[in-house]
Amino acid sequence: EVIGVYKLAEFGVPEAMWVIRVEDFPVVVTMDSHGNSIHKNIEAESQGKFAEIIGV
């Protein structure tokens, strides 16, 4: 259910700020409001652990 939308005229549909209500919709947020990406963090950690394992 769409509760509201902000900046639609300025940014268009894909980039507007949508306020929605959902139920039974599990999600994983992968980027925070500061631009930090969980994908980059996990990749960096994984590369470090891999280097430890193979002795590099």
N, CA, C, O and CB atoms as a CASP TS submission, in Angstrom:
PFRMAT TS
TARGET T0000
AUTHOR 0000-0000-0000
METHOD Language model
MODEL 1
PARENT N/A
ATOM      1  N   GLU     1       0.849  -1.170   0.000  1.00  0.00           N
ATOM      2  CA  GLU     1       0.000   0.000   0.000  1.00  0.00           C
ATOM      3  C   GLU     1       0.900   1.241   0.000  1.00  0.00           C
ATOM      4  O   GLU     1       1.775   1.372   0.855  1.00  0.00           O
ATOM      5  CB  GLU     1      -0.969  -0.006   1.227  1.00  0.00           C
ATOM      6  N   VAL     2       0.689   2.133  -0.942  1.00  0.00           N
ATOM      7  CA  VAL     2       1.452   3.378  -0.999  1.00  0.00           C
ATOM      8  C   VAL     2       0.810   4.383  -0.048  1.00  0.00           C
ATOM      9  O   VAL     2      -0.361   4.734  -0.186  1.00  0.00           O
ATOM     10  CB  VAL     2       1.509   3.943  -2.459  1.00  0.00           C
ATOM     11  N   ILE     3       1.598   4.832   0.912  1.00  0.00           N
ATOM     12  CA  ILE     3       1.127   5.808   1.895  1.00  0.00           C
ATOM     13  C   ILE     3       1.388   7.225   1.385  1.00  0.00           C
ATOM     14  O   ILE     3       0.585   8.131   1.611  1.00  0.00           O
ATOM     15  CB  ILE     3       1.819   5.587   3.267  1.00  0.00           C
ATOM     16  N   GLY     4       2.509   7.409   0.700  1.00  0.00           N
ATOM     17  CA  GLY     4       2.858   8.724   0.179  1.00  0.00           C
ATOM     18  C   GLY     4       4.089   8.638  -0.700  1.00  0.00           C
ATOM     19  O   GLY     4       4.755   7.604  -0.759  1.00  0.00           O
ATOM     20  N   VAL     5       4.384   9.735  -1.382  1.00  0.00           N
ATOM     21  CA  VAL     5       5.580   9.803  -2.218  1.00  0.00           C
ATOM     22  C   VAL     5       6.106  11.233  -2.178  1.00  0.00           C
ATOM     23  O   VAL     5       5.339  12.193  -2.257  1.00  0.00           O
ATOM     24  CB  VAL     5       5.278   9.353  -3.691  1.00  0.00           C
ATOM     25  N   TYR     6       7.426  11.359  -2.053  1.00  0.00           N
ATOM     26  CA  TYR     6       8.077  12.665  -1.988  1.00  0.00           C
ATOM     27  C   TYR     6       9.028  12.823  -3.165  1.00  0.00           C
ATOM     28  O   TYR     6       9.642  11.857  -3.618  1.00  0.00           O
ATOM     29  CB  TYR     6       8.834  12.838  -0.652  1.00  0.00           C
ATOM     30  N   LYS     7       9.141  14.042  -3.650  1.00  0.00           N
ATOM     31  CA  LYS     7      10.089  14.411  -4.711  1.00  0.00           C
ATOM     32  C   LYS     7       9.821  13.683  -6.028  1.00  0.00           C
ATOM     33  O   LYS     7      10.749  13.448  -6.801  1.00  0.00           O
ATOM     34  CB  LYS     7      11.507  14.120  -4.257  1.00  0.00           C
ATOM     35  N   LEU     8       8.587  13.330  -6.287  1.00  0.00           N
ATOM     36  CA  LEU     8       8.238  12.626  -7.519  1.00  0.00           C
ATOM     37  C   LEU     8       8.511  13.489  -8.746  1.00  0.00           C
ATOM     38  O   LEU     8       9.104  13.014  -9.714  1.00  0.00           O
ATOM     39  CB  LEU     8       6.769  12.206  -7.491  1.00  0.00           C
ATOM     40  N   ALA     9       8.088  14.743  -8.717  1.00  0.00           N
ATOM     41  CA  ALA     9       8.284  15.630  -9.869  1.00  0.00           C
ATOM     42  C   ALA     9       9.770  15.896 -10.122  1.00  0.00           C
ATOM     43  O   ALA     9      10.204  15.965 -11.272  1.00  0.00           O
ATOM     44  CB  ALA     9       7.544  16.959  -9.649  1.00  0.00           C
ATOM     45  N   GLU    10      10.545  16.045  -9.048  1.00  0.00           N
ATOM     46  CA  GLU    10      11.970  16.357  -9.197  1.00  0.00           C
ATOM     47  C   GLU    10      12.790  15.160  -9.667  1.00  0.00           C
ATOM     48  O   GLU    10      13.681  15.308 -10.504  1.00  0.00           O
ATOM     49  CB  GLU    10      12.526  16.862  -7.884  1.00  0.00           C
ATOM     50  N   PHE    11      12.497  13.976  -9.134  1.00  0.00           N
ATOM     51  CA  PHE    11      13.351  12.815  -9.374  1.00  0.00           C
ATOM     52  C   PHE    11      12.738  11.749 -10.272  1.00  0.00           C
ATOM     53  O   PHE    11      13.460  10.893 -10.783  1.00  0.00           O
ATOM     54  CB  PHE    11      13.708  12.199  -8.080  1.00  0.00           C
ATOM     55  N   GLY    12      11.446  11.779 -10.475  1.00  0.00           N
ATOM     56  CA  GLY    12      10.801  10.742 -11.272  1.00  0.00           C
ATOM     57  C   GLY    12      10.504   9.506 -10.439  1.00  0.00           C
ATOM     58  O   GLY    12      10.928   9.399  -9.289  1.00  0.00           O
ATOM     59  N   VAL    13       9.780   8.589 -11.026  1.00  0.00           N
ATOM     60  CA  VAL    13       9.302   7.400 -10.311  1.00  0.00           C
ATOM     61  C   VAL    13      10.429   6.568  -9.691  1.00  0.00           C
ATOM     62  O   VAL    13      10.321   6.209  -8.518  1.00  0.00           O
ATOM     63  CB  VAL    13       8.503   6.532 -11.254  1.00  0.00           C
ATOM     64  N   PRO    14      11.510   6.243 -10.421  1.00  0.00           N
ATOM     65  CA  PRO    14      12.507   5.341  -9.826  1.00  0.00           C
ATOM     66  C   PRO    14      13.269   5.927  -8.640  1.00  0.00           C
ATOM     67  O   PRO    14      13.674   5.186  -7.745  1.00  0.00           O
ATOM     68  CB  PRO    14      13.488   4.937 -10.871  1.00  0.00           C
ATOM     69  N   GLU    15      13.470   7.246  -8.618  1.00  0.00           N
ATOM     70  CA  GLU    15      14.301   7.859  -7.584  1.00  0.00           C
ATOM     71  C   GLU    15      13.500   8.602  -6.515  1.00  0.00           C
ATOM     72  O   GLU    15      14.082   9.101  -5.552  1.00  0.00           O
ATOM     73  CB  GLU    15      15.272   8.806  -8.220  1.00  0.00           C
ATOM     74  N   ALA    16      12.202   8.683  -6.663  1.00  0.00           N
ATOM     75  CA  ALA    16      11.372   9.362  -5.667  1.00  0.00           C
ATOM     76  C   ALA    16      11.437   8.606  -4.342  1.00  0.00           C
ATOM     77  O   ALA    16      11.810   7.433  -4.306  1.00  0.00           O
ATOM     78  CB  ALA    16       9.901   9.479  -6.158  1.00  0.00           C
ATOM     79  N   MET    17      11.078   9.275  -3.273  1.00  0.00           N
ATOM     80  CA  MET    17      11.059   8.660  -1.947  1.00  0.00           C
ATOM     81  C   MET    17       9.649   8.137  -1.684  1.00  0.00           C
ATOM     82  O   MET    17       8.722   8.912  -1.444  1.00  0.00           O
ATOM     83  CB  MET    17      11.501   9.681  -0.836  1.00  0.00           C
ATOM     84  N   TRP    18       9.502   6.835  -1.731  1.00  0.00           N
ATOM     85  CA  TRP    18       8.191   6.202  -1.572  1.00  0.00           C
ATOM     86  C   TRP    18       7.994   5.758  -0.130  1.00  0.00           C
ATOM     87  O   TRP    18       8.896   5.179   0.476  1.00  0.00           O
ATOM     88  CB  TRP    18       8.045   4.998  -2.528  1.00  0.00           C
ATOM     89  N   VAL    19       6.831   6.027   0.412  1.00  0.00           N
ATOM     90  CA  VAL    19       6.446   5.549   1.740  1.00  0.00           C
ATOM     91  C   VAL    19       5.393   4.475   1.508  1.00  0.00           C
ATOM     92  O   VAL    19       4.306   4.752   1.001  1.00  0.00           O
ATOM     93  CB  VAL    19       5.901   6.726   2.673  1.00  0.00           C
ATOM     94  N   ILE    20       5.732   3.245   1.886  1.00  0.00           N
ATOM     95  CA  ILE    20       4.820   2.134   1.632  1.00  0.00           C
ATOM     96  C   ILE    20       4.581   1.332   2.904  1.00  0.00           C
ATOM     97  O   ILE    20       5.396   1.351   3.826  1.00  0.00           O
ATOM     98  CB  ILE    20       5.373   1.224   0.529  1.00  0.00           C
ATOM     99  N   ARG    21       3.475   0.640   2.943  1.00  0.00           N
ATOM    100  CA  ARG    21       3.160  -0.264   4.048  1.00  0.00           C
ATOM    101  C   ARG    21       3.085  -1.668   3.453  1.00  0.00           C
ATOM    102  O   ARG    21       2.373  -1.907   2.478  1.00  0.00           O
ATOM    103  CB  ARG    21       1.805   0.139   4.778  1.00  0.00           C
ATOM    104  N   VAL    22       3.827  -2.584   4.056  1.00  0.00           N
ATOM    105  CA  VAL    22       3.823  -3.970   3.589  1.00  0.00           C
ATOM    106  C   VAL    22       3.625  -4.904   4.770  1.00  0.00           C
ATOM    107  O   VAL    22       3.870  -4.536   5.919  1.00  0.00           O
ATOM    108  CB  VAL    22       5.135  -4.308   2.843  1.00  0.00           C
ATOM    109  N   GLU    23       3.185  -6.101   4.476  1.00  0.00           N
ATOM    110  CA  GLU    23       3.055  -7.150   5.489  1.00  0.00           C
ATOM    111  C   GLU    23       3.686  -8.422   4.945  1.00  0.00           C
ATOM    112  O   GLU    23       3.602  -8.714   3.752  1.00  0.00           O
ATOM    113  CB  GLU    23       1.559  -7.388   5.877  1.00  0.00           C
ATOM    114  N   ASP    24       4.313  -9.169   5.832  1.00  0.00           N
ATOM    115  CA  ASP    24       4.916 -10.453   5.460  1.00  0.00           C
ATOM    116  C   ASP    24       5.843 -10.321   4.259  1.00  0.00           C
ATOM    117  O   ASP    24       5.731 -11.069   3.287  1.00  0.00           O
ATOM    118  CB  ASP    24       3.831 -11.475   5.160  1.00  0.00           C
ATOM    119  N   PHE    25       6.751  -9.368   4.338  1.00  0.00           N
ATOM    120  CA  PHE    25       7.676  -9.098   3.240  1.00  0.00           C
ATOM    121  C   PHE    25       9.086  -8.986   3.813  1.00  0.00           C
ATOM    122  O   PHE    25       9.575  -7.882   4.051  1.00  0.00           O
ATOM    123  CB  PHE    25       7.278  -7.795   2.468  1.00  0.00           C
ATOM    124  N   PRO    26       9.742 -10.130   4.036  1.00  0.00           N
ATOM    125  CA  PRO    26      11.087 -10.078   4.611  1.00  0.00           C
ATOM    126  C   PRO    26      12.077  -9.457   3.621  1.00  0.00           C
ATOM    127  O   PRO    26      12.067  -9.780   2.433  1.00  0.00           O
ATOM    128  CB  PRO    26      11.554 -11.492   5.016  1.00  0.00           C
ATOM    129  N   VAL    27      12.917  -8.574   4.121  1.00  0.00           N
ATOM    130  CA  VAL    27      13.895  -7.904   3.267  1.00  0.00           C
ATOM    131  C   VAL    27      15.245  -7.830   3.965  1.00  0.00           C
ATOM    132  O   VAL    27      15.344  -7.985   5.182  1.00  0.00           O
ATOM    133  CB  VAL    27      13.411  -6.493   2.891  1.00  0.00           C
ATOM    134  N   VAL    28      16.260  -7.596   3.183  1.00  0.00           N
ATOM    135  CA  VAL    28      17.593  -7.310   3.690  1.00  0.00           C
ATOM    136  C   VAL    28      18.004  -5.974   3.094  1.00  0.00           C
ATOM    137  O   VAL    28      18.064  -5.826   1.874  1.00  0.00           O
ATOM    138  CB  VAL    28      18.621  -8.454   3.332  1.00  0.00           C
ATOM    139  N   VAL    29      18.286  -5.007   3.948  1.00  0.00           N
ATOM    140  CA  VAL    29      18.734  -3.698   3.480  1.00  0.00           C
ATOM    141  C   VAL    29      20.233  -3.785   3.265  1.00  0.00           C
ATOM    142  O   VAL    29      20.984  -4.118   4.182  1.00  0.00           O
ATOM    143  CB  VAL    29      18.366  -2.556   4.496  1.00  0.00           C
ATOM    144  N   THR    30      20.670  -3.479   2.036  1.00  0.00           N
ATOM    145  CA  THR    30      22.081  -3.661   1.713  1.00  0.00           C
ATOM    146  C   THR    30      22.850  -2.362   1.550  1.00  0.00           C
ATOM    147  O   THR    30      24.066  -2.394   1.358  1.00  0.00           O
ATOM    148  CB  THR    30      22.204  -4.456   0.468  1.00  0.00           C
ATOM    149  N   MET    31      22.173  -1.211   1.622  1.00  0.00           N
ATOM    150  CA  MET    31      22.873   0.067   1.548  1.00  0.00           C
ATOM    151  C   MET    31      22.220   1.029   2.526  1.00  0.00           C
ATOM    152  O   MET    31      20.998   1.174   2.550  1.00  0.00           O
ATOM    153  CB  MET    31      22.854   0.642   0.097  1.00  0.00           C
ATOM    154  N   ASP    32      23.046   1.686   3.331  1.00  0.00           N
ATOM    155  CA  ASP    32      22.481   2.614   4.307  1.00  0.00           C
ATOM    156  C   ASP    32      22.450   4.038   3.757  1.00  0.00           C
ATOM    157  O   ASP    32      22.857   4.285   2.622  1.00  0.00           O
ATOM    158  CB  ASP    32      23.284   2.570   5.611  1.00  0.00           C
ATOM    159  N   SER    33      21.972   4.955   4.561  1.00  0.00           N
ATOM    160  CA  SER    33      21.805   6.342   4.117  1.00  0.00           C
ATOM    161  C   SER    33      23.125   7.079   3.932  1.00  0.00           C
ATOM    162  O   SER    33      23.140   8.212   3.451  1.00  0.00           O
ATOM    163  CB  SER    33      20.955   7.092   5.104  1.00  0.00           C
ATOM    164  N   HIS    34      24.231   6.447   4.306  1.00  0.00           N
ATOM    165  CA  HIS    34      25.551   7.056   4.136  1.00  0.00           C
ATOM    166  C   HIS    34      26.291   6.463   2.942  1.00  0.00           C
ATOM    167  O   HIS    34      27.446   6.808   2.693  1.00  0.00           O
ATOM    168  CB  HIS    34      26.383   6.878   5.402  1.00  0.00           C
ATOM    169  N   GLY    35      25.633   5.577   2.206  1.00  0.00           N
ATOM    170  CA  GLY    35      26.255   4.969   1.031  1.00  0.00           C
ATOM    171  C   GLY    35      27.074   3.730   1.329  1.00  0.00           C
ATOM    172  O   GLY    35      27.714   3.185   0.429  1.00  0.00           O
ATOM    173  N   ASN    36      27.069   3.271   2.578  1.00  0.00           N
ATOM    174  CA  ASN    36      27.792   2.048   2.920  1.00  0.00           C
ATOM    175  C   ASN    36      27.036   0.852   2.363  1.00  0.00           C
ATOM    176  O   ASN    36      25.813   0.772   2.476  1.00  0.00           O
ATOM    177  CB  ASN    36      27.977   1.916   4.459  1.00  0.00           C
ATOM    178  N   SER    37      27.764  -0.068   1.768  1.00  0.00           N
ATOM    179  CA  SER    37      27.150  -1.226   1.128  1.00  0.00           C
ATOM    180  C   SER    37      27.536  -2.499   1.863  1.00  0.00           C
ATOM    181  O   SER    37      28.721  -2.761   2.069  1.00  0.00           O
ATOM    182  CB  SER    37      27.563  -1.315  -0.349  1.00  0.00           C
ATOM    183  N   ILE    38      26.554  -3.287   2.257  1.00  0.00           N
ATOM    184  CA  ILE    38      26.837  -4.558   2.913  1.00  0.00           C
ATOM    185  C   ILE    38      27.574  -5.500   1.957  1.00  0.00           C
ATOM    186  O   ILE    38      28.373  -6.328   2.393  1.00  0.00           O
ATOM    187  CB  ILE    38      25.530  -5.212   3.412  1.00  0.00           C
ATOM    188  N   HIS    39      27.306  -5.373   0.658  1.00  0.00           N
ATOM    189  CA  HIS    39      27.991  -6.217  -0.322  1.00  0.00           C
ATOM    190  C   HIS    39      29.494  -5.945  -0.309  1.00  0.00           C
ATOM    191  O   HIS    39      30.294  -6.881  -0.313  1.00  0.00           O
ATOM    192  CB  HIS    39      27.419  -5.981  -1.733  1.00  0.00           C
ATOM    193  N   LYS    40      29.881  -4.669  -0.294  1.00  0.00           N
ATOM    194  CA  LYS    40      31.308  -4.323  -0.257  1.00  0.00           C
ATOM    195  C   LYS    40      31.943  -4.774   1.053  1.00  0.00           C
ATOM    196  O   LYS    40      33.066  -5.279   1.062  1.00  0.00           O
ATOM    197  CB  LYS    40      31.502  -2.808  -0.441  1.00  0.00           C
ATOM    198  N   ASN    41      31.223  -4.590   2.160  1.00  0.00           N
ATOM    199  CA  ASN    41      31.757  -4.998   3.464  1.00  0.00           C
ATOM    200  C   ASN    41      31.993  -6.501   3.517  1.00  0.00           C
ATOM    201  O   ASN    41      33.043  -6.950   3.977  1.00  0.00           O
ATOM    202  CB  ASN    41      30.802  -4.579   4.588  1.00  0.00           C
ATOM    203  N   ILE    42      31.035  -7.272   3.054  1.00  0.00           N
ATOM    204  CA  ILE    42      31.167  -8.730   3.074  1.00  0.00           C
ATOM    205  C   ILE    42      32.277  -9.180   2.135  1.00  0.00           C
ATOM    206  O   ILE    42      33.039 -10.089   2.465  1.00  0.00           O
ATOM    207  CB  ILE    42      29.838  -9.400   2.683  1.00  0.00           C
ATOM    208  N   GLU    43      32.376  -8.550   0.966  1.00  0.00           N
ATOM    209  CA  GLU    43      33.436  -8.908   0.026  1.00  0.00           C
ATOM    210  C   GLU    43      34.813  -8.648   0.640  1.00  0.00           C
ATOM    211  O   GLU    43      35.711  -9.483   0.525  1.00  0.00           O
ATOM    212  CB  GLU    43      33.280  -8.118  -1.288  1.00  0.00           C
ATOM    213  N   ALA    44      34.980  -7.504   1.284  1.00  0.00           N
ATOM    214  CA  ALA    44      36.264  -7.174   1.903  1.00  0.00           C
ATOM    215  C   ALA    44      36.593  -8.161   3.021  1.00  0.00           C
ATOM    216  O   ALA    44      37.728  -8.630   3.114  1.00  0.00           O
ATOM    217  CB  ALA    44      36.243  -5.737   2.453  1.00  0.00           C
ATOM    218  N   GLU    45      35.624  -8.479   3.862  1.00  0.00           N
ATOM    219  CA  GLU    45      35.851  -9.447   4.940  1.00  0.00           C
ATOM    220  C   GLU    45      36.194 -10.817   4.380  1.00  0.00           C
ATOM    221  O   GLU    45      37.096 -11.489   4.879  1.00  0.00           O
ATOM    222  CB  GLU    45      34.618  -9.546   5.844  1.00  0.00           C
ATOM    223  N   SER    46      35.477 -11.230   3.345  1.00  0.00           N
ATOM    224  CA  SER    46      35.706 -12.542   2.740  1.00  0.00           C
ATOM    225  C   SER    46      37.098 -12.630   2.131  1.00  0.00           C
ATOM    226  O   SER    46      37.775 -13.649   2.273  1.00  0.00           O
ATOM    227  CB  SER    46      34.649 -12.830   1.674  1.00  0.00           C
ATOM    228  N   GLN    47      37.528 -11.577   1.459  1.00  0.00           N
ATOM    229  CA  GLN    47      38.864 -11.583   0.862  1.00  0.00           C
ATOM    230  C   GLN    47      39.937 -11.665   1.943  1.00  0.00           C
ATOM    231  O   GLN    47      40.941 -12.357   1.777  1.00  0.00           O
ATOM    232  CB  GLN    47      39.075 -10.328  -0.001  1.00  0.00           C
ATOM    233  N   GLY    48      39.720 -10.954   3.052  1.00  0.00           N
ATOM    234  CA  GLY    48      40.674 -11.012   4.154  1.00  0.00           C
ATOM    235  C   GLY    48      40.759 -12.400   4.760  1.00  0.00           C
ATOM    236  O   GLY    48      41.855 -12.898   5.018  1.00  0.00           O
ATOM    237  N   LYS    49      39.628 -13.025   4.987  1.00  0.00           N
ATOM    238  CA  LYS    49      39.616 -14.374   5.557  1.00  0.00           C
ATOM    239  C   LYS    49      40.206 -15.391   4.584  1.00  0.00           C
ATOM    240  O   LYS    49      40.907 -16.315   4.998  1.00  0.00           O
ATOM    241  CB  LYS    49      38.188 -14.780   5.935  1.00  0.00           C
ATOM    242  N   PHE    50      39.925 -15.222   3.297  1.00  0.00           N
ATOM    243  CA  PHE    50      40.477 -16.116   2.285  1.00  0.00           C
ATOM    244  C   PHE    50      42.002 -16.009   2.270  1.00  0.00           C
ATOM    245  O   PHE    50      42.704 -17.017   2.183  1.00  0.00           O
ATOM    246  CB  PHE    50      39.896 -15.789   0.890  1.00  0.00           C
ATOM    247  N   ALA    51      42.503 -14.782   2.354  1.00  0.00           N
ATOM    248  CA  ALA    51      43.954 -14.584   2.381  1.00  0.00           C
ATOM    249  C   ALA    51      44.569 -15.264   3.603  1.00  0.00           C
ATOM    250  O   ALA    51      45.650 -15.846   3.508  1.00  0.00           O
ATOM    251  CB  ALA    51      44.293 -13.081   2.382  1.00  0.00           C
ATOM    252  N   GLU    52      43.889 -15.195   4.750  1.00  0.00           N
ATOM    253  CA  GLU    52      44.376 -15.877   5.957  1.00  0.00           C
ATOM    254  C   GLU    52      44.419 -17.383   5.746  1.00  0.00           C
ATOM    255  O   GLU    52      45.386 -18.044   6.125  1.00  0.00           O
ATOM    256  CB  GLU    52      43.487 -15.539   7.166  1.00  0.00           C
ATOM    257  N   ILE    53      43.375 -17.917   5.143  1.00  0.00           N
ATOM    258  CA  ILE    53      43.269 -19.366   4.951  1.00  0.00           C
ATOM    259  C   ILE    53      44.366 -19.888   4.033  1.00  0.00           C
ATOM    260  O   ILE    53      44.972 -20.924   4.305  1.00  0.00           O
ATOM    261  CB  ILE    53      41.900 -19.727   4.380  1.00  0.00           C
ATOM    262  N   ILE    54      44.620 -19.165   2.944  1.00  0.00           N
ATOM    263  CA  ILE    54      45.619 -19.668   1.990  1.00  0.00           C
ATOM    264  C   ILE    54      47.026 -19.178   2.312  1.00  0.00           C
ATOM    265  O   ILE    54      47.984 -19.535   1.626  1.00  0.00           O
ATOM    266  CB  ILE    54      45.248 -19.250   0.577  1.00  0.00           C
ATOM    267  N   GLY    55      47.150 -18.355   3.363  1.00  0.00           N
ATOM    268  CA  GLY    55      48.466 -17.929   3.821  1.00  0.00           C
ATOM    269  C   GLY    55      49.108 -16.847   2.979  1.00  0.00           C
ATOM    270  O   GLY    55      50.330 -16.823   2.832  1.00  0.00           O
ATOM    271  N   VAL    56      48.320 -15.966   2.431  1.00  0.00           N
ATOM    272  CA  VAL    56      48.884 -14.871   1.623  1.00  0.00           C
ATOM    273  C   VAL    56      49.098 -13.660   2.491  1.00  0.00           C
ATOM    274  O   VAL    56      49.565 -12.629   2.008  1.00  0.00           O
ATOM    275  CB  VAL    56      47.965 -14.517   0.434  1.00  0.00           C
TER
END
